[in-house]
Amino acid sequence: MSKKNVFVRRLVIVLFIVILSLMVVGGRLFTDIEEDNSVSEEEDRIVVGVSQLGSESGWRTANTESVQNAFTQQNGYFMIFQNARQKQENQIKTIRSFISQRVDYIVFSPVVETGWETVLQEAKEAGIPVILMDRNVNIRDRSLYVTCVGSDFVEEGERAGRWLEKDLKKRGMNEGQVNIVVLKGTEGSTAQIGRTIGFSTVASDHLNWNILEQEYADFTSAKGREVMETFLKKYPDIDVVVSQNDDMTFGAIEAIKESGQTVGIGGDITIISFDAVHDALEMVAKGIINVDIECNPNQGEYLSQVIDMLEDGQEVEQQYYVEENVFTIENVTRELLEERNY
């Protein structure tokens, strides 16, 4: 055999040995990955798919942070989070993705109340419990979701009405006509529906309360300003603005000030707002906003407690309401503002 053939033969043998070694080492590498403790620990965590409806306000941002702080790896969870950007079709797509990923629980804040039967039925058939956050759904089969954690929006609306009753009486304005405009939130949302019903219930007891107009402003500052500008052009004698969240209130106040009118305590127009975020409470403390009905976004801990109960095989209630307050210049303290996390 020639020297050249011997060299080629030896080279082939060496290459074969190298390839075989790499295969063995590679096999060990893949084995190491499969046996990695972090992966095993991941499998032991509770997997929660969260569909947030959007990020339309400071309140929503705080709500998201509360959920993210609750469903951490340190607390035994693995969270898959998606922002629907105010579109129901995005949420439905996301929920179906959660179902295909076989998550342990689905938590979502519905953009609107209707149109959820089909996708929730799919979750039920897959054996995945669904928990509603912040807002509710309007469906015939109540068994399609386990429970709802959020605010009593009807009560919030009633609180606004009862505050106005007392304020008008205190100012001697409970007899003459009171002209009111209402900035409503996203059409069909639980907050918009509940707050409208609650305030209207109290208003119906007062024949002198004249609700000039109610218009949707989508819970955003820009839309709140736009709608308020329209109201001011149509109605020169507005006494009260009921704005169903702080972001719309900020926009409405800008429009009112630009029109040359004043707001708040001693002003031309009384401002009733909802949510009680930090910046709005600063305005309450300064007398710019007359009253702010709190809507508590810190719901993550409540959701975690519900899941703990379900994991233990306990029965849960159909609805859990978070604790909330009513804020005026009398009870907004510096300590409260410093502690406010949203």
N, C-alpha and C positions, 0 to 999 in steps of 0.2 A: 504493500500500500504506500502511495506517495506521501511525502511530508505534508503536502497541501490537503490531501484527503483526511489525514490524521488530525490536522489543525481544525478543519471544518467539523469533524466528528466531535472533537473535544469541546468546541464552541457550542454545538447543539446541546451537549450534555450539561454544560454550565448554564446555558439559558433555561433548560428544563428545570434544573435545580432552583434557579432564582425564581421562576414563575411558581413552582410548587411552594417555595417558602413564602412568597407573597400571598398565595391562596390560604395557607395555614394561618399566617399573621392576620390577614383580612378576616378570616373566620373568627379569630379570637376578638378582633375589633368589634365585629357585629354582635358577638355574644356579650361583650362588655356593655354595649349600648342597651341591649335588651334587659340586662340585669341591673342597669343603673338605678340606684335608689330613688333618684329624683322622679323617674318615670313611674316607679311603683307608688311613690307617694302621691303623684298626680292622679293616679287611678283611684286613690282612696278619697279624693276630695269630692265635694258635692258640686256638680257642674250646673251652673245657672245661666240661662240665656236671657239677656235683658234687652228689650227693645224700647228705647226712649223715644218719645214722639218728636223731639226736636231740641232746639236751643234758642227759643224765641225770646227768652227773658232771663233776668238775673235770678228769678225764682227757679226757673227750670235748671239753670246751671247748678244752683245749690242742691236741688233735688238729685241731680246726677251725681254730684260729689258725695252725697249722703249714701247713695247706693254703692258707689265704688269703694267707699270706706268700710261698708258693712261686708261686702262679698270679696274679701281679700284672701290670699293664700294662707296668711297667718290665722285667719278665722276658720280655715278648713274648706274654702270654696275655690272653684275655678270659674271665673266669670267670662262670658262671651258677650260683649257689649256692641250694640248697633244704634246709630242715630238715624231716625226715619225722616228727618228734615221736613216735618209737618205733612207728610204724605202717607195716606192710609195704605196705598199699594206697596210702598216700601216696607211698612210694618208687616203686611201679610206675607210678602216675600221673605222677610227676615224670620218670621215665626216658622214658616215652612222649612227654612234652612236649619233652624234649631231642631225641628222634628227629625230631619234627615240625619242630623249629627247625634241624635239620641241623648240630648241633654237630660238632666234629672228634673229640672224645673224650668218653666218659662214665666218670666215676669215682664209685663209690658204696660205702658201707659197709653191707652187708646186715643188717637187723634180725635175721633168722633165716636158716638155711641153705637151707631148702626153698621151693619155689614160684616159682622164677625162670625156668623154661624158656621160657615163652611170650614174655615181654617181652625176654629176652636174644636169642631167635631173631629177634624184630623188629628189634633193634639190628643183629644180624649181617646180616640181609637189606638193611638200610639202609646197610651198609658202614661202620658206626661202631664202632671198637674200644672195648671195655669193659675197664676196669681195676678190680679189686677193691681196696678199702682196708680195712685192719685185720682184717676178717672174711672168711670164705670162703663159698662156696655149694656145695650138694650137688646136682649135676646129672649126667646121663649123658653129655651131649655137652660135653666139655672145651673144644671150639673156640669155645664161645659167649662166652668171655672170653679176654683176651690173657694176663693175669698177675695175681697178687695180691701186694700189698705190705703186710706186717704182721708180727705176732709169731708165734713158734712156741709156741702155747698149750699143747700137750702137754708140751713141754720145760719150760715154766713150772710146770706141775703137778708134774712129776717133780722139779724143783728144790726145790719146797716139801717134797715127801716126803723127799728126800735130806737136806735141812736138819734135818727132824724126827728122822730116824734118828740123826744125829750129836749133836743136842741131848739126846735121851733117853739116849744112851749116856754122854755127858759127865756127866749128872746121875744116872747109875745107875738109870735108869727103863726100861731096855731089856728087862727080863724080865717085870715085872708088867703087868697089864692097863692099857691107856691108852684112855680114853673120849674119842671125837672126834665133834664135830658139824660139818657143812659147810653154809655159806651159799652157795648157788649163784646165779649170775647169771641173766640173762634166758633162759628156757627156749628151747632150740633155737639159741641163738647160738653162734658159733664159739668164743668165749672160754669160755663155760660148758662146752661139750662137751669142748674140749681140756684145760682145767684139771682137769675131773673125771676124765677118762681118765688123765692124767698122774699125779695124786696117787693114784688108785685102783691104778694099776700098781705103785707102790712099796708102798702099804699092803698089797697082796695077799701080799707077801713076809714080812709080820709078823703072825703069828697072834695076838699080844697087842694088836694095834691094833683096837679095837672101835669101828667107826663107828656111833654110836647112831642118827643120822638125817641125811638130806640134804634141804634144802628150798630152793626157789627164792625169791630175795629181790630180783630185778629190777635189781640193780646200784645200788639207791638206799639212802640212809641211813635214810629212814623205814621202808622195808620190812625193812631189815636189823635195825633195832631191834625191829620187830614180831615177826619170826621168832625172834630171839634171846630175847625175853621168853617166847615159847612153849616154846622149848627148856629154859630155866631152870626153868619150872614142871614140865616133864615129867621132867627129868633133874637130880637134885641133885648129881651127881658128875661133871661135865664137866671134863676135863683140858685139852683142846685145842679151839680154834675155828679152822677153816679158812674164811676169808672171801674169796670170789673177786674182790673189789675193795675199794679203800680206803673208798669211800662206805658200803658195807654194814658195813665194819669200824667206822667211826665210830659208827654206830647201835648196833651190837652192844656196843661198849665202854660206851656210855651205859647200856644195859640191864643189863649185868653189874655196873657200879658201883652202880646203883640197887638191885640185889638184895643188896648188901652184900659182894660178893666182889671180889677184886682181880685185876688182869691184869698181863701182861708179866713181865719178869725178876723172879724171886722171888715172883711172885703166884700166886694160886690157879689161874688159867687162862692157858695159853700162847696167844698170838695170832699166827696166820700170815695175812698179807694179801698182796694183789696190786695192782700199778700203780706204787707208790712215788711218789705225788704229794708236793708239798712239805710239806703239813700232816701227812701220814702219816709222812714221814721225820723230822719234828720229834718225833713220838711214838716213833719208833725210837730217836732220839738220847737220849730221856728214859727209855728202857726200858719204855715202855707197850706198844708193839708189839714182839714178839720178832724178827720177820723180815718183810721186805717184798720180794716178788719183782717186779722191775721189768717194766713193760710200757711200752715207749717210744712216746709219742704223736707224736713229731716225724717224721712220715712224708711231709710235703710235698716235701722235697728228693728223697727216693727216687722219688716219683711223677713229679716233673719230669724226673729223669734217665731214667726209663723212657720217657717221651714223647719226649725228645730222641733216644733210641736208635731208637724207632719212626719218627720223622721222618727219620732218616738211613738208614732201610731195614735196620737191624740186627735180628737175631733176639734175642728176650728170653727169659729163663728163665720157668718156670711159677710160680715163687714167689721172692720176695725177703724175707728176714727182716731186721728192724732189730736193731741191737746193744742188748743188755740186760744187767742186772747183778742181783745178790742183795745186799740191804742189811740189815746188823745194826748193833748199837751200836758195833761195832769199826770199821766203815768209813764211817759217816755223819759227815762232817766239817762244820765251819762253812762252809768254802769251797764244799762241795757244796750246802749249803742256800742260800747266797747266789746261786749260779749257776743254781739250779733255776728253770726258766721255767714250771713248771706245778705 
